[in-house]
Amino acid sequence: MAEPTPTASPEPIPSRDEAPYRVSTIERVTPSIVEVWLRPLGEPMGFLPGEYVLLEDSDRRVAPRSYSIANAPRPDGEISLLVTRVAEGATSSWVHDRLRTGDEVILTGPYGTFVADPSRTSPCLYLAAGSGLAPIRALIEASLKTTPQGSLTLVLSARTEADVLDRDRLLGWQAEHPRFRFIATLTRAAGAGPRQRVPDLLPDICPRLAGHEVFMAGSPGFVLACAAAAETLGAAREQVHTEPFFVEPQPWSGPPPASG
Ligand SMILES: Cc1cc2nc3c(=O)[nH]c(=O)nc-3n(C[C@H](O)[C@H](O)[C@H](O)COP(=O)(O)OP(=O)(O)OC[C@H]3O[C@@H](n4cnc5c(N)ncnc54)[C@H](O)[C@@H]3O)c2cc1C
């Protein structure tokens, strides 16, 4: 049988869930984190609070990386991302050093299972470290807007006072909503509040977690330690929701490793 005639390689077909956005603001919010607000250039991406997107440059020179959306859906479709600088990290360095207001980027998504059931009114405990606040901020913002009951407690871990992300906004929410409590704990410096790792602090803050929904996001080590602590304090496994910010595999581009 004759081989099929090769055809010219087709243009890449844009995926249905890709969307162009423009940077409306980019601002350093802690020594290691920038917040990027992105405005949709076409149809805004629909998403649930807690989901994440892949971010890349419009020329596709930078590896796409996952970033959690840091806000609840808004009528203008804008999306906020909180990006931590990773030493030698390709995409986070591009965001920190090269991305500017007015630049176009591509988002793909949304993805993820780190979402809340809006019909639930159980008390919620949120545990975040660094930019792990991103999906948690989206979940809390949505819950304060839409769910009338249930206490919400956020414990945010940061190295020093300067690393406490979004303190003013979180204190503002606490003043406005008596059911929301915000606790910052510092791991590398003294401050006004506690100075402990989150898993060590939990027994003092929430000694009984049975019946709670517990959400945790940040580095894999942080999430793993918090999940173990939450279960020890009685949280049911199906009510422990985790979003570990693992480092994605590097594309393999070098020569094959020598065998033998
Ligand atoms: C679901 C999910 C949500 C996430 N949400 C967020 C978020 O909201 N905010 C956030 O800041 N991050 C988030 N992340 C992490 C993010 O996706 C990236 O992993 C992170 O920004 C690092 O990407 P990078 O391209 O800068 O680093 P990479 O280039 O991927 O490098 C990562 C590390 O690998 C090392 N490395 C790179 N190349 C090599 C090599 N050839 N050999 C050895 N080591 C190497 C680097 O030194 C660096 O330490 C999330 C991850 C996941 C999975």
The ligand as an SDF file (V2000), in Angstrom:
LIG
                    3D

 53 58  0  0  0  0  0  0  0  0999 V2000
   -0.8120   23.7750   40.8660 C   0  0  0  0  0  0  0  0  0  0  0  0
    0.3650   24.7190   41.0320 C   0  0  0  0  0  0  0  0  0  0  0  0
    0.1280   26.0420   41.3610 C   0  0  0  0  0  0  0  0  0  0  0  0
    1.2070   26.9120   41.5330 C   0  0  0  0  0  0  0  0  0  0  0  0
    0.9420   28.2050   41.8850 N   0  0  0  0  0  0  0  0  0  0  0  0
    1.9670   29.0630   42.0990 C   0  0  0  0  0  0  0  0  0  0  0  0
    1.7040   30.4220   42.5140 C   0  0  0  0  0  0  0  0  0  0  0  0
    0.5480   30.8640   42.6750 O   0  0  0  0  0  0  0  0  0  0  0  0
    2.7840   31.2170   42.7130 N   0  0  0  0  0  0  0  0  0  0  0  0
    4.0760   30.7860   42.5450 C   0  0  0  0  0  0  0  0  0  0  0  0
    5.0110   31.5750   42.7320 O   0  0  0  0  0  0  0  0  0  0  0  0
    4.3350   29.5070   42.1380 N   0  0  0  0  0  0  0  0  0  0  0  0
    3.3230   28.6560   41.9000 C   0  0  0  0  0  0  0  0  0  0  0  0
    3.5890   27.3710   41.4800 N   0  0  0  0  0  0  0  0  0  0  0  0
    4.9900   27.0010   41.1440 C   0  0  0  0  0  0  0  0  0  0  0  0
    5.2870   27.4160   39.6780 C   0  0  0  0  0  0  0  0  0  0  0  0
    4.4780   26.6660   38.7920 O   0  0  0  0  0  0  0  0  0  0  0  0
    6.7420   27.1700   39.2560 C   0  0  0  0  0  0  0  0  0  0  0  0
    7.1120   25.8510   39.5570 O   0  0  0  0  0  0  0  0  0  0  0  0
    7.7260   28.1420   39.8930 C   0  0  0  0  0  0  0  0  0  0  0  0
    7.3640   29.4870   39.5910 O   0  0  0  0  0  0  0  0  0  0  0  0
    9.1570   27.8570   39.3630 C   0  0  0  0  0  0  0  0  0  0  0  0
    9.1330   27.9650   37.9800 O   0  0  0  0  0  0  0  0  0  0  0  0
   10.3990   28.5510   37.1930 P   0  0  0  0  0  0  0  0  0  0  0  0
   10.1570   28.3430   35.7310 O   0  0  0  0  0  0  0  0  0  0  0  0
   10.7100   29.9300   37.6480 O   0  0  0  0  0  0  0  0  0  0  0  0
   11.5450   27.6270   37.7040 O   0  0  0  0  0  0  0  0  0  0  0  0
   12.1960   26.3660   36.9310 P   0  0  0  0  0  0  0  0  0  0  0  0
   12.9540   26.8500   35.7270 O   0  0  0  0  0  0  0  0  0  0  0  0
   11.1360   25.3600   36.7370 O   0  0  0  0  0  0  0  0  0  0  0  0
   13.2420   25.9230   37.9970 O   0  0  0  0  0  0  0  0  0  0  0  0
   12.7910   25.4570   39.2340 C   0  0  0  0  0  0  0  0  0  0  0  0
   13.9850   25.0130   40.0610 C   0  0  0  0  0  0  0  0  0  0  0  0
   14.6960   24.0240   39.3610 O   0  0  0  0  0  0  0  0  0  0  0  0
   16.0360   24.4100   39.2470 C   0  0  0  0  0  0  0  0  0  0  0  0
   16.4870   24.0850   37.8860 N   0  0  0  0  0  0  0  0  0  0  0  0
   16.0950   24.6540   36.7320 C   0  0  0  0  0  0  0  0  0  0  0  0
   16.7220   24.0920   35.6840 N   0  0  0  0  0  0  0  0  0  0  0  0
   17.5330   23.1110   36.2030 C   0  0  0  0  0  0  0  0  0  0  0  0
   18.4270   22.1630   35.6420 C   0  0  0  0  0  0  0  0  0  0  0  0
   18.6270   22.0740   34.3160 N   0  0  0  0  0  0  0  0  0  0  0  0
   19.0710   21.3120   36.4660 N   0  0  0  0  0  0  0  0  0  0  0  0
   18.8530   21.3800   37.8010 C   0  0  0  0  0  0  0  0  0  0  0  0
   18.0210   22.2680   38.3910 N   0  0  0  0  0  0  0  0  0  0  0  0
   17.3790   23.1140   37.6020 C   0  0  0  0  0  0  0  0  0  0  0  0
   16.0900   25.9070   39.4370 C   0  0  0  0  0  0  0  0  0  0  0  0
   17.3060   26.2680   40.0260 O   0  0  0  0  0  0  0  0  0  0  0  0
   14.9540   26.1350   40.3430 C   0  0  0  0  0  0  0  0  0  0  0  0
   15.3780   26.0310   41.6750 O   0  0  0  0  0  0  0  0  0  0  0  0
    2.5450   26.4740   41.3370 C   0  0  0  0  0  0  0  0  0  0  0  0
    2.7740   25.1370   40.9810 C   0  0  0  0  0  0  0  0  0  0  0  0
    1.7120   24.2740   40.8420 C   0  0  0  0  0  0  0  0  0  0  0  0
    1.9860   22.8330   40.4680 C   0  0  0  0  0  0  0  0  0  0  0  0
  1  2  1  0
  2  3  1  0
  2 52  2  0
  3  4  2  0
  4  5  1  0
  4 50  1  0
  5  6  2  0
  6  7  1  0
  6 13  1  0
  7  8  2  0
  7  9  1  0
  9 10  1  0
 10 11  2  0
 10 12  1  0
 12 13  2  0
 13 14  1  0
 14 15  1  0
 14 50  1  0
 15 16  1  0
 16 17  1  0
 16 18  1  0
 18 19  1  0
 18 20  1  0
 20 21  1  0
 20 22  1  0
 22 23  1  0
 23 24  1  0
 24 25  2  0
 24 26  1  0
 24 27  1  0
 27 28  1  0
 28 29  2  0
 28 30  1  0
 28 31  1  0
 31 32  1  0
 32 33  1  0
 33 34  1  0
 33 48  1  0
 34 35  1  0
 35 36  1  0
 35 46  1  0
 36 37  1  0
 36 45  1  0
 37 38  2  0
 38 39  1  0
 39 40  1  0
 39 45  2  0
 40 41  1  0
 40 42  2  0
 42 43  1  0
 43 44  2  0
 44 45  1  0
 46 47  1  0
 46 48  1  0
 48 49  1  0
 50 51  2  0
 51 52  1  0
 52 53  1  0
M  END
$$$$
